[in-house]
Amino acid sequence: MSKPTTGPFEKTPGWMDWYTGPAKPRFQLPAGAVDAHCHVFGPGGEFPFAPERKYTPCDASKAQLFALRDHLGFARNVVVQATCHGADNRAMVDACKSSNGKARGVATVKRSISDAELQELHDAGVRGVRFNFVKRLVDFTPKDELLEIASRINKLGWHVVIYFEAVDLPELWDFFTALPTTVVVDHMGRPDVGKPVDGPEFALFEKFMREHTNVWSKVSCPERLSVTGPKALDGEQNAYQDVIPFARRIVEQFPDRVLWGTDWPHPNLKDHMPDDGLLVDFIPHIATTAELQKKLLVDNPMRLYWPEEV
Ligand SMILES: O=C(O)c1cc(C(=O)O)oc(=O)c1
């Protein structure tokens, strides 16, 4: 893969660039596997970052994303709008349109979007909108605006992706459970894996999924959630041990409502940048049978993003 570059923007101090030269995974992905959570950043010279952004990344282009897809052995991508692009979906849409049908997208939209613009996003391959509640990433959007958006996109058959931290779930519960669509949680709702997997915080997340069968979860981002590692670097085959009990529990309880993604190019990591090949080798630790792996990596994302092919 080529190296990360920086365009006209100055990166946030301490920014960690994505890892070049990832390992070839030892784990063989099932045929047709989907990387259901990844992003593009710019390139900033072509698709400027949004004025309201909370961080300025290095560039991470569609060509680099597609090269990673092929290197790791994925067949398709779901490109999720990154917050550094705000509600300007052009970079994500351009990636979807350039993918020969191998990428679908999740957009960020405002209430002011027209029906014609929503239809344009649909035609480009967008199948969901993202609502973000992580305060370090976005400014607050009123709930009535989000509900209005959810009801409009529901008519297109889209879903809502939500990103929040575990401590905020109680406060957001009523809003989340009122959403009329399929709801996909990013990164398991960011559990604090320093707390017990049997404790009240993760039990609330399990209850959320158990009692609301429209709720799905991405069991992604062990590199973000792990406290004790070890890191997915230098050939490590047993990375992020502390995240495994959490992710495995969700995969085993809700095998038909889980997704997995690399999260490349891994915005805002502070400690280390993982080797994406070794991240793929993490998958069999959380989906331990070929059947679970196929649901996680192929059947579930295909049902959500390419239902016309299922
Ligand atoms: O935790 C994060 O910093 C993060 C940020 C973004 C984004 O900026 O869109 O997306 C993610 O999936 C995770």
The ligand as an ORCA input file, in Angstrom:
! r2SCAN-3c Opt
* xyz 0 1
  O     -13.788      6.855     18.342
  C     -13.521      7.633     17.396
  O     -12.757      8.594     17.499
  C     -14.205      7.416     16.105
  C     -14.382      8.499     15.263
  C     -15.098      8.350     14.114
  C     -15.416      9.477     13.247
  O     -14.805     10.533     13.423
  O     -16.291      9.319     12.389
  O     -15.584      7.137     13.756
  C     -15.394      6.030     14.531
  O     -15.891      4.955     14.146
  C     -14.685      6.168     15.738
*
